[in-house]
Amino acid sequence: MIASFCVLWILIGCIFLLFCKQTITDIQRENIRYMTQLNENINTLLTTILTSADQLKSIQMYDEKYKSILRENNRELPIHQRWENIRYMERAMKHAVEFNPNIIRATIIAEDETYSTLGYVSDEYRSRIVDIAEKTQLDSIGKTVYLEVFEEEIDLLKYGVVTMLSYLYDYSTKRCLGLLAVDINFSTICEVLDDGAKKADSTGIAVLNDHGLIYQSPSSKMSLNDDPESLERFRNQTRNFLMGNDTFQRIKIDQGYYLLTAIQNDTSGWSIIQYQSENALYENAFNSMRDILYLMIGLAVVFLVVSYLLAYFISQPLKVIDDTISKSKNGHLELIPDNTATYENDVGRLIQNYNEMVICINESKEKEIASEIAKQKLRMQMLRYQINPHFLYNTLNTIHSIGCIEGIDSVCQVAGSLSRIMRYNVKGGEIVQVSQELQNARDYLAIQMIRFQDMFTVEFFVQEGLESMSMLKFLLQPMLENAINHGLKNVRTGGKIGINVFSEKDDLKIVIWDNGNQMSEQDVTYWNHILESENASYVPGDEFDEAEWETIGLRNVNARIKGFYGPDYGVHIEKKNRNTEVYLDLKRIDSERS
């Protein structure tokens, strides 16, 4: 037995050595993968910050007054007209950047005038920007150049800035209207890089350009500013790395080896570098493997002792355990019957340990079921965000700026409705009052009625006392989207959409109807069968046929209701005359109870 045991542990030792070698390889591969992914994330955030001022390049495309002021010679105008033009340009530029915390100052240098979001520009700044622009290749329409990091004093405060330079063009005549200079706060860029350095933990992060070092993470143990030789080696290795197809480079600096990954930011031309000391990388791995080796030796000793003791007690508990396991059904393990006589010896203690293990397993299964329920709720939360409309975020800034500049009431109304919808979507919990859900529906319909003028009218009926009830959030808007996009898709005028809210016993009923007559009785039967058969775990796939795509909102809302209220609730459709009625069957919940 001892010989067999020795052979077994020699085999385990060989496996352990192979495991150690593979572990080192895996650690290196995983670390390089993480460094590469972090580089890409930092690069994306850096690009987002640097390009956040791009909207200033295109204001003249949709603001004719803005473009006409840049076209004409402002100095030849009367002083009051010149002053009004300057004020208009400054307001337009401020509106374009007021939601952008990354921009400190935006300046347009035209032939006859200089405009700035701060209201003034020093002659020194103007001369330096013009001189740099003349020496920089800005020969193509729309080309943008990002300058070095400069120290600027703005409103008596010193800032590190990265200046974006671009010529503004009248695209219809290809005429240059002026030079745009946008000062981006370098401290914002440093915050992104510092955050990346915290995630990088033991690695260092550096940013280089053609002239030298722009940034190095504060936690880095090697200062490239104080070591020009190492900095130059980093630059050369980075250049070779970016020209090749390798996933990393291994370089030697000061008697030590480093793993290096890099990515070039296409917007600024900067190189984002991450470097990791091999000694630091493998130190934790060696410590872990040493602990594993000690553990294995300890287990070997314990195994020898236990094997010797168990040699006397092998057959006795087998029958009892076998009989008990054979009685187990449906995955629930049974306990071995209590026998006080048996518990007076070692076999009794073994059975006692088995019973304790069974109790732990059964409790673990119960916890697993509870965990699965929690995951189910999480999936319902994800369904809600999957349903959430995303058109709000892409248009709100432009709508708000144009409405404020031009004084267009309808645009301001749309912006107000969008703002309320946005706050409703991103704030608060899963449960809201019926009045809040109805207000969100009114805001959405107000936007659509401006968009499709004279196409349809809206009717609301709410039973008295129900607006203070509580319900699951964001159920009405997907249904209204279906009613407008599909129910009234062939209607040009005379369309109607209605929302009726009433109660039946302990249930809350919400009906969304339209008079578009787009669903036949066969369609209603077909979709009611699908809605009844699907449960709360419905998650749409990557591909849909046309009919399934048109009802994705309907099926997701049905899944959310079933997941929250239970399988007895959900969505069903009825056809009455020419009206299509979609019923949301919910459980009535008082606000105090929710």
C-alpha positions as CSV (number, residue, x, y, z in Angstrom):
1,M,0.0,0.0,0.0
2,I,2.8,2.4,0.9
3,A,4.6,1.7,-2.5
4,S,1.4,2.4,-4.4
5,F,0.9,5.5,-2.4
6,C,4.5,6.7,-3.3
7,V,4.0,6.0,-7.0
8,L,0.7,7.9,-6.8
9,W,2.4,11.0,-5.3
10,I,5.3,10.9,-7.8
11,L,2.7,11.0,-10.5
12,I,0.9,13.9,-8.8
13,G,4.3,15.7,-8.5
14,C,4.9,15.4,-12.2
15,I,1.4,16.7,-12.9
16,F,2.1,19.6,-10.5
17,L,5.2,20.6,-12.4
18,L,3.3,20.6,-15.7
19,F,0.6,22.6,-14.0
20,C,3.1,25.1,-12.8
21,K,4.5,25.6,-16.2
22,Q,1.1,25.9,-17.8
23,T,0.1,28.3,-15.0
24,I,3.0,30.7,-15.8
25,T,2.0,30.6,-19.4
26,D,-1.6,31.3,-18.6
27,I,-0.8,34.1,-16.3
28,Q,1.3,35.8,-18.9
29,R,-1.4,35.3,-21.6
30,E,-4.2,36.5,-19.3
31,N,-2.2,39.5,-18.2
32,I,-1.3,40.5,-21.8
33,R,-5.0,40.1,-22.8
34,Y,-6.1,42.3,-19.9
35,M,-3.4,44.9,-20.6
36,T,-4.5,45.0,-24.3
37,Q,-8.2,45.3,-23.4
38,L,-7.4,48.1,-20.9
39,N,-5.4,49.9,-23.6
40,E,-8.4,49.7,-26.0
41,N,-10.7,51.0,-23.3
42,I,-8.4,53.9,-22.5
43,N,-8.0,54.6,-26.2
44,T,-11.8,54.7,-26.7
45,L,-12.3,57.1,-23.7
46,L,-9.4,59.3,-25.0
47,T,-10.9,59.5,-28.4
48,T,-14.3,60.3,-27.0
49,I,-12.9,63.3,-25.0
50,L,-10.8,64.6,-27.9
51,T,-13.7,64.3,-30.4
52,S,-16.3,65.8,-28.1
53,A,-15.8,69.2,-29.7
54,D,-16.6,68.0,-33.2
55,Q,-20.1,69.4,-33.1
56,L,-18.6,72.9,-33.2
57,K,-17.3,72.1,-36.7
58,S,-20.7,71.7,-38.1
59,I,-22.9,74.4,-36.6
60,Q,-22.8,76.4,-39.9
61,M,-24.4,73.4,-41.7
62,Y,-27.8,73.9,-39.9
63,D,-27.6,77.5,-38.7
64,E,-27.8,79.9,-41.7
65,K,-27.4,83.0,-39.6
66,Y,-24.2,81.5,-38.0
67,K,-22.8,80.8,-41.5
68,S,-23.8,84.2,-42.9
69,I,-22.0,86.0,-40.1
70,L,-18.8,84.1,-40.9
71,R,-19.3,84.8,-44.6
72,E,-19.6,88.6,-44.4
73,N,-17.1,91.2,-43.4
74,N,-18.1,92.1,-39.9
75,R,-15.8,95.2,-39.7
76,E,-17.7,97.0,-42.4
77,L,-21.0,96.7,-40.5
78,P,-22.4,99.4,-38.2
79,I,-21.2,99.0,-34.6
80,H,-24.5,97.9,-33.3
81,Q,-24.9,95.2,-36.0
82,R,-21.3,94.1,-35.4
83,W,-22.0,93.8,-31.7
84,E,-25.2,91.8,-32.3
85,N,-23.3,89.4,-34.6
86,I,-20.6,88.9,-32.0
87,R,-23.2,88.2,-29.3
88,Y,-25.1,85.7,-31.5
89,M,-21.9,83.8,-32.4
90,E,-20.8,83.6,-28.8
91,R,-24.3,82.4,-27.7
92,A,-24.4,79.7,-30.4
93,M,-20.9,78.5,-29.5
94,K,-21.8,78.4,-25.7
95,H,-24.9,76.4,-26.5
96,A,-22.9,73.9,-28.4
97,V,-20.5,73.3,-25.6
98,E,-22.6,74.0,-22.5
99,F,-23.2,70.2,-21.8
100,N,-19.5,69.3,-22.5
101,P,-17.4,69.5,-19.3
102,N,-14.2,68.7,-21.2
103,I,-14.1,72.0,-23.1
104,I,-12.6,75.0,-21.4
105,R,-12.7,77.5,-24.3
106,A,-13.7,77.5,-28.0
107,T,-12.5,80.2,-30.3
108,I,-13.2,81.0,-34.0
109,I,-10.6,83.2,-35.7
110,A,-12.1,84.7,-38.9
111,E,-10.5,87.2,-41.2
112,D,-12.4,90.1,-39.7
113,E,-13.3,89.0,-36.2
114,T,-12.5,86.7,-33.4
115,Y,-15.3,84.9,-31.4
116,S,-14.8,83.1,-28.1
117,T,-17.1,81.3,-25.6
118,L,-15.3,83.4,-22.9
119,G,-16.0,86.7,-24.7
120,Y,-12.4,87.6,-25.2
121,V,-9.1,86.2,-26.6
122,S,-5.6,87.7,-26.0
123,D,-3.6,88.8,-28.9
124,E,-0.8,86.4,-27.8
125,Y,-3.1,83.4,-27.9
126,R,-4.6,84.4,-31.3
127,S,-1.1,85.0,-32.8
128,R,0.2,81.6,-31.5
129,I,-2.8,79.7,-32.8
130,V,-2.6,81.4,-36.3
131,D,1.1,80.8,-36.4
132,I,0.7,77.0,-35.5
133,A,-2.1,76.6,-38.1
134,E,0.1,78.1,-40.8
135,K,2.9,75.7,-40.0
136,T,0.5,72.7,-39.7
137,Q,-0.9,70.7,-42.6
138,L,-4.6,71.5,-42.5
139,D,-5.0,71.3,-46.3
140,S,-8.1,69.0,-46.5
141,I,-11.7,70.0,-45.7
142,G,-12.7,68.8,-42.3
143,K,-9.2,67.8,-41.2
144,T,-8.5,68.1,-37.5
145,V,-5.1,68.4,-35.7
146,Y,-4.6,68.1,-31.9
147,L,-1.6,70.1,-30.6
148,E,0.8,69.5,-27.8
149,V,-0.2,70.0,-24.1
150,F,0.1,73.8,-23.4
151,E,-0.1,75.7,-20.1
152,E,-2.8,78.4,-20.5
153,E,-4.0,81.0,-18.0
154,I,-7.8,81.4,-18.4
155,D,-9.8,83.6,-16.1
156,L,-6.8,83.9,-13.8
157,L,-6.6,80.1,-13.5
158,K,-3.8,78.0,-15.0
159,Y,-4.9,75.0,-17.1
160,G,-3.1,72.3,-19.1
161,V,-4.9,72.2,-22.4
162,V,-4.9,70.2,-25.6
163,T,-6.0,72.4,-28.5
164,M,-8.0,71.1,-31.4
165,L,-7.4,73.0,-34.7
166,S,-9.7,72.8,-37.7
167,Y,-10.7,75.1,-40.5
168,L,-14.5,75.8,-40.9
169,Y,-15.7,75.6,-44.4
170,D,-18.8,76.6,-46.4
171,Y,-19.2,73.2,-48.0
172,S,-21.4,74.5,-50.8
173,T,-18.7,76.9,-52.0
174,K,-15.6,75.2,-50.5
175,R,-14.8,78.6,-48.9
176,C,-12.8,78.7,-45.7
177,L,-14.9,80.6,-43.1
178,G,-12.4,80.7,-40.3
179,L,-10.1,78.8,-38.0
180,L,-11.7,76.9,-35.1
181,A,-9.5,76.3,-31.9
182,V,-11.0,74.3,-29.0
183,D,-9.1,74.0,-25.8
184,I,-9.7,70.7,-24.1
185,N,-9.0,70.3,-20.4
186,F,-5.9,68.1,-20.1
187,S,-6.8,67.3,-16.5
188,T,-9.9,65.5,-17.8
189,I,-7.6,63.3,-19.9
190,C,-5.4,62.7,-17.0
191,E,-8.4,61.5,-14.9
192,V,-9.2,58.9,-17.5
193,L,-5.6,57.8,-17.6
194,D,-5.3,57.8,-13.8
195,D,-8.5,55.7,-13.6
196,G,-7.0,53.2,-16.1
197,A,-3.8,53.1,-14.0
198,K,-5.8,52.2,-10.9
199,K,-7.4,49.3,-12.8
200,A,-4.0,48.3,-14.1
201,D,-2.9,47.7,-10.5
202,S,0.8,46.7,-10.7
203,T,1.4,47.8,-14.3
204,G,2.5,51.2,-15.4
205,I,0.9,53.4,-18.1
206,A,2.6,56.0,-20.2
207,V,1.5,58.2,-23.1
208,L,4.1,59.3,-25.7
209,N,4.0,61.4,-28.8
210,D,6.7,62.3,-31.4
211,H,8.3,64.8,-29.0
212,G,8.4,63.0,-25.8
213,L,6.5,61.8,-22.7
214,I,3.0,63.3,-22.2
215,Y,1.8,61.3,-19.2
216,Q,3.0,58.6,-16.9
217,S,0.9,56.9,-14.2
218,P,1.7,58.2,-10.7
219,S,1.9,54.7,-9.2
220,S,4.7,53.6,-11.7
221,K,7.9,52.6,-9.9
222,M,10.0,53.6,-12.9
223,S,10.1,57.3,-13.7
224,L,10.7,57.8,-17.4
225,N,11.1,61.6,-16.9
226,D,14.2,61.0,-14.9
227,D,15.6,58.3,-17.3
228,P,15.9,59.5,-20.9
229,E,17.7,56.3,-21.9
230,S,14.8,54.1,-20.8
231,L,12.3,56.6,-22.3
232,E,14.0,56.4,-25.7
233,R,14.1,52.6,-25.5
234,F,10.4,52.6,-24.7
235,R,9.8,54.8,-27.8
236,N,11.8,52.6,-30.1
237,Q,10.1,49.4,-28.8
238,T,6.7,51.0,-29.1
239,R,7.4,52.0,-32.7
240,N,8.5,48.5,-33.6
241,F,5.5,46.9,-31.7
242,L,3.0,49.1,-33.5
243,M,4.5,48.3,-36.9
244,G,4.4,44.5,-36.2
245,N,1.7,42.0,-35.5
246,D,2.9,40.8,-32.0
247,T,0.6,40.9,-29.0
248,F,3.4,42.1,-26.7
249,Q,7.1,42.9,-26.6
250,R,9.6,41.8,-24.0
251,I,12.3,44.4,-23.2
252,K,15.2,44.7,-20.8
253,I,15.7,47.8,-18.7
254,D,18.0,48.1,-15.7
255,Q,18.8,44.4,-15.1
256,G,15.1,43.6,-15.4
257,Y,12.6,42.5,-18.1
258,Y,9.3,44.1,-18.8
259,L,6.3,43.1,-20.9
260,L,5.0,45.9,-23.1
261,T,1.8,46.4,-24.9
262,A,0.8,49.5,-26.9
263,I,-1.9,51.1,-29.0
264,Q,-1.9,54.2,-31.1
265,N,-4.7,56.7,-30.8
266,D,-5.7,57.6,-34.3
267,T,-7.3,60.9,-33.3
268,S,-4.2,62.5,-31.7
269,G,-1.4,60.2,-32.9
270,W,-0.4,59.5,-29.3
271,S,0.9,56.1,-28.3
272,I,-0.7,54.5,-25.2
273,I,1.7,52.1,-23.5
274,Q,1.3,49.7,-20.7
275,Y,4.3,47.9,-19.1
276,Q,4.6,45.2,-16.5
277,S,7.7,43.9,-14.6
278,E,8.1,40.2,-15.1
279,N,9.4,39.8,-11.5
280,A,6.2,41.4,-10.1
281,L,4.0,39.5,-12.5
282,Y,5.3,36.0,-11.6
283,E,6.0,36.7,-7.9
284,N,2.4,36.1,-6.8
285,A,2.2,33.0,-9.0
286,F,5.3,31.5,-7.4
287,N,4.0,32.3,-3.9
288,S,0.7,30.6,-4.8
289,M,2.3,27.5,-6.2
290,R,4.6,27.3,-3.2
291,D,1.5,27.4,-0.9
292,I,-0.1,24.7,-3.1
293,L,3.0,22.5,-2.7
294,Y,2.9,22.9,1.1
295,L,-0.8,22.0,1.0
296,M,-0.1,18.9,-1.1
297,I,2.6,17.7,1.4
298,G,0.2,18.3,4.3
299,L,-2.6,16.5,2.5
300,A,-0.2,13.6,1.8
301,V,0.5,13.2,5.5
302,V,-3.1,13.5,6.4
303,F,-4.0,11.0,3.7
304,L,-1.5,8.4,5.1
305,V,-2.9,8.7,8.5
306,V,-6.5,8.6,7.4
307,S,-5.9,5.7,5.0
308,Y,-4.4,3.7,7.9
309,L,-7.4,4.4,10.1
310,L,-10.0,3.8,7.4
311,A,-8.5,0.4,6.7
312,Y,-10.4,-0.9,9.8
313,F,-13.7,0.8,9.0
314,I,-14.6,0.3,5.3
315,S,-17.4,-2.2,5.0
316,Q,-19.5,-1.4,8.0
317,P,-21.2,1.9,6.8
318,L,-21.5,1.0,3.2
319,K,-24.9,-0.8,3.4
320,V,-26.5,1.9,5.6
321,I,-25.3,4.6,3.2
322,D,-26.4,2.6,0.1
323,D,-29.9,2.0,1.5
324,T,-30.3,5.7,2.4
325,I,-29.1,6.9,-1.0
326,S,-31.4,4.5,-2.8
327,K,-34.4,6.1,-1.0
328,S,-33.4,9.6,-2.2
329,K,-35.8,10.9,-4.8
330,N,-36.0,14.1,-6.9
331,G,-32.5,15.1,-6.0
332,H,-33.3,15.5,-2.3
333,L,-30.8,13.4,-0.2
334,E,-32.2,11.5,2.8
335,L,-30.5,11.4,6.2
336,I,-29.1,8.1,7.6
337,P,-31.4,7.0,10.4
338,D,-30.2,8.0,13.9
339,N,-28.7,5.0,15.8
340,T,-27.3,5.9,19.2
341,A,-25.5,2.5,19.5
342,T,-23.7,3.2,16.2
343,Y,-22.6,6.7,17.2
344,E,-20.5,5.2,20.0
345,N,-17.7,4.3,17.6
346,D,-15.8,5.8,14.6
347,V,-18.3,4.5,12.1
348,G,-21.0,6.4,13.9
349,R,-19.0,9.6,13.5
350,L,-18.6,8.9,9.8
351,I,-22.4,8.5,9.5
352,Q,-22.8,11.7,11.5
353,N,-20.5,13.6,9.1
354,Y,-22.4,12.2,6.1
355,N,-25.7,13.5,7.6
356,E,-24.1,16.9,8.1
357,M,-22.9,16.9,4.5
358,V,-26.5,15.9,3.3
359,I,-27.9,18.9,5.3
360,C,-25.3,21.2,3.7
361,I,-26.1,19.9,0.2
362,N,-29.9,20.2,0.7
363,E,-29.4,23.8,2.0
364,S,-27.1,24.5,-0.9
365,K,-29.8,23.4,-3.3
366,E,-32.3,25.7,-1.7
367,K,-29.9,28.6,-1.9
368,E,-29.3,27.7,-5.6
369,I,-33.1,27.9,-6.2
370,A,-33.2,31.3,-4.5
371,S,-30.2,32.4,-6.6
372,E,-32.0,31.3,-9.7
373,I,-35.0,33.4,-8.8
374,A,-32.7,36.4,-8.2
375,K,-31.1,35.8,-11.6
376,Q,-34.6,35.7,-13.1
377,K,-35.4,39.1,-11.7
378,L,-32.1,40.4,-13.0
379,R,-33.1,39.2,-16.5
380,M,-36.4,41.0,-16.2
381,Q,-34.4,44.1,-15.3
382,M,-32.3,43.6,-18.4
383,L,-35.5,43.2,-20.5
384,R,-36.7,46.5,-19.3
385,Y,-33.5,48.2,-20.5
386,Q,-33.7,46.2,-23.7
387,I,-37.2,47.8,-24.3
388,N,-36.0,51.3,-23.3
389,P,-35.9,53.6,-26.4
390,H,-32.5,55.0,-27.2
391,F,-33.5,57.8,-29.6
392,L,-33.6,60.3,-26.7
393,Y,-29.9,60.6,-26.1
394,N,-28.9,61.2,-29.7
395,T,-31.0,64.2,-30.3
396,L,-31.6,66.1,-27.1
397,N,-28.5,68.4,-27.2
398,T,-29.2,69.5,-30.8
399,I,-32.9,70.0,-30.2
400,H,-32.3,72.0,-27.1
401,S,-29.6,74.3,-28.7
402,I,-31.7,75.0,-31.9
403,G,-34.9,75.7,-29.8
404,C,-33.1,78.1,-27.5
405,I,-31.3,79.9,-30.3
406,E,-34.3,80.2,-32.7
407,G,-37.1,80.5,-30.2
408,I,-39.2,77.7,-31.8
409,D,-42.0,76.7,-29.4
410,S,-42.6,73.3,-30.9
411,V,-38.9,72.4,-30.6
412,C,-38.9,73.5,-27.0
413,Q,-42.0,71.4,-26.3
414,V,-40.3,68.4,-27.8
415,A,-37.2,69.0,-25.8
416,G,-39.2,69.3,-22.6
417,S,-41.1,66.1,-23.2
418,L,-37.8,64.3,-24.1
419,S,-36.2,65.6,-20.9
420,R,-39.1,64.3,-18.8
421,I,-39.0,60.9,-20.5
422,M,-35.2,60.7,-20.0
423,R,-35.5,61.4,-16.3
424,Y,-38.4,58.9,-16.0
425,N,-36.3,56.2,-17.7
426,V,-33.1,56.6,-15.8
427,K,-34.3,57.6,-12.3
428,G,-36.4,55.8,-9.8
429,G,-37.1,52.1,-9.1
430,E,-38.9,49.4,-10.9
431,I,-42.3,50.3,-9.4
432,V,-44.0,53.7,-10.1
433,Q,-47.5,55.2,-9.6
434,V,-50.0,54.8,-12.4
435,S,-50.1,58.6,-12.7
436,Q,-46.3,58.6,-13.5
437,E,-46.6,56.0,-16.1
438,L,-49.5,57.8,-17.7
439,Q,-47.6,61.1,-17.7
440,N,-44.7,59.4,-19.5
441,A,-47.2,58.1,-22.1
442,R,-48.6,61.6,-22.5
443,D,-45.1,63.0,-23.1
444,Y,-44.3,60.3,-25.6
445,L,-47.6,60.9,-27.5
446,A,-47.0,64.7,-27.4
447,I,-43.8,64.2,-29.4
448,Q,-45.4,61.8,-31.9
449,M,-48.4,64.1,-32.4
450,I,-45.9,66.9,-33.4
451,R,-44.1,64.4,-35.6
452,F,-47.2,63.1,-37.3
453,Q,-49.5,66.1,-37.3
454,D,-53.2,65.5,-38.0
455,M,-52.6,61.7,-38.2
456,F,-54.3,60.7,-35.0
457,T,-56.0,61.9,-31.8
458,V,-55.6,60.6,-28.3
459,E,-58.2,59.6,-25.7
460,F,-57.6,58.8,-22.0
461,F,-60.0,57.1,-19.6
462,V,-58.8,56.6,-16.0
463,Q,-61.1,55.2,-13.4
464,E,-61.2,57.4,-10.4
465,G,-58.8,56.5,-7.6
466,L,-56.5,54.3,-9.7
467,E,-53.8,57.0,-10.5
468,S,-52.4,56.5,-7.0
469,M,-52.0,52.8,-7.5
470,S,-48.6,51.3,-8.2
471,M,-47.5,49.3,-11.2
472,L,-44.5,48.0,-13.1
473,K,-42.5,50.8,-14.8
474,F,-42.3,51.3,-18.6
475,L,-45.1,49.2,-19.9
476,L,-47.2,51.7,-21.9
477,Q,-44.6,53.3,-24.2
478,P,-43.7,50.1,-26.1
479,M,-47.4,49.4,-26.6
480,L,-48.0,53.0,-27.9
481,E,-45.0,52.5,-30.3
482,N,-46.6,49.4,-31.7
483,A,-50.0,51.3,-32.1
484,I,-48.4,54.2,-34.0
485,N,-45.8,52.3,-36.1
486,H,-47.9,49.2,-36.9
487,G,-51.6,49.8,-35.9
488,L,-51.8,53.1,-37.8
489,K,-49.2,52.5,-40.4
490,N,-51.7,52.9,-43.3
491,V,-53.6,55.8,-41.6
492,R,-53.0,59.4,-42.7
493,T,-55.8,61.2,-40.9
494,G,-58.6,60.3,-38.6
495,G,-56.6,57.8,-36.5
496,K,-57.4,57.3,-32.9
497,I,-55.3,55.9,-30.0
498,G,-56.7,55.4,-26.5
499,I,-55.6,54.3,-23.1
500,N,-58.3,53.0,-20.6
501,V,-57.4,52.2,-17.0
502,F,-59.9,50.4,-14.8
503,S,-60.0,47.7,-12.1
504,E,-61.6,44.3,-11.9
505,K,-61.7,42.8,-8.3
506,D,-58.0,42.7,-7.3
507,D,-56.7,43.3,-10.8
508,L,-55.6,46.4,-12.6
509,K,-56.5,46.5,-16.3
510,I,-54.9,48.8,-18.8
511,V,-56.1,48.8,-22.4
512,I,-54.2,50.4,-25.3
513,W,-56.4,50.5,-28.4
514,D,-56.2,51.9,-31.9
515,N,-58.6,52.1,-34.9
516,G,-56.1,51.1,-37.6
517,N,-57.7,47.7,-38.2
518,Q,-54.3,46.1,-38.9
519,M,-54.8,42.8,-37.2
520,S,-57.2,40.1,-38.4
521,E,-59.1,37.7,-36.1
522,Q,-56.6,35.0,-37.2
523,D,-53.7,37.2,-36.2
524,V,-55.2,37.9,-32.8
525,T,-55.7,34.2,-32.1
526,Y,-52.1,33.4,-33.3
527,W,-50.5,36.0,-31.1
528,N,-52.6,35.3,-28.0
529,H,-51.4,31.7,-28.3
530,I,-47.8,32.8,-28.3
531,L,-48.3,35.3,-25.4
532,E,-50.0,32.6,-23.3
533,S,-47.3,29.9,-24.0
534,E,-44.3,32.2,-23.4
535,N,-43.1,32.6,-19.9
536,A,-41.0,35.2,-18.0
537,S,-37.7,33.8,-19.4
538,Y,-38.4,35.1,-22.9
539,V,-35.4,36.9,-24.3
540,P,-35.3,37.7,-28.0
541,G,-32.7,36.1,-30.2
542,D,-30.4,37.7,-32.7
543,E,-32.5,37.1,-35.8
544,F,-36.2,37.6,-36.3
545,D,-38.7,37.1,-39.1
546,E,-40.7,40.2,-39.9
547,A,-43.8,39.4,-37.8
548,E,-41.7,38.6,-34.7
549,W,-39.7,41.8,-35.1
550,E,-42.8,43.9,-35.2
551,T,-44.0,42.4,-31.9
552,I,-40.8,42.4,-30.0
553,G,-42.0,45.2,-27.7
554,L,-45.3,43.2,-27.1
555,R,-43.5,40.0,-26.2
556,N,-40.9,41.7,-23.9
557,V,-43.7,43.6,-22.0
558,N,-45.5,40.3,-21.6
559,A,-42.3,38.6,-20.3
560,R,-41.7,41.5,-17.8
561,I,-45.3,41.3,-16.5
562,K,-45.2,37.5,-16.0
563,G,-41.8,37.7,-14.4
564,F,-43.0,40.3,-11.9
565,Y,-46.6,39.5,-11.2
566,G,-46.7,35.8,-11.9
567,P,-47.8,33.5,-14.8
568,D,-51.5,34.4,-14.3
569,Y,-50.9,37.9,-15.5
570,G,-49.6,39.2,-18.8
571,V,-50.7,40.6,-22.2
572,H,-53.6,39.5,-24.4
573,I,-55.2,41.0,-27.5
574,E,-58.9,41.5,-28.5
575,K,-60.5,42.6,-31.7
576,K,-63.6,44.7,-31.4
577,N,-65.2,46.0,-34.6
578,R,-62.3,47.9,-36.3
579,N,-60.4,48.5,-33.1
580,T,-57.4,46.5,-31.9
581,E,-57.2,46.3,-28.1
582,V,-54.1,45.2,-26.2
583,Y,-54.9,44.3,-22.6
584,L,-52.3,44.6,-19.8
585,D,-53.5,42.4,-16.9
586,L,-51.7,43.5,-13.7
587,K,-52.2,42.8,-10.0
588,R,-53.6,45.8,-8.2
589,I,-51.0,47.2,-5.8
590,D,-51.7,50.0,-3.4
591,S,-49.0,52.7,-3.1
592,E,-48.6,52.1,0.7
593,R,-48.0,48.4,0.1
594,S,-45.4,48.9,-2.7
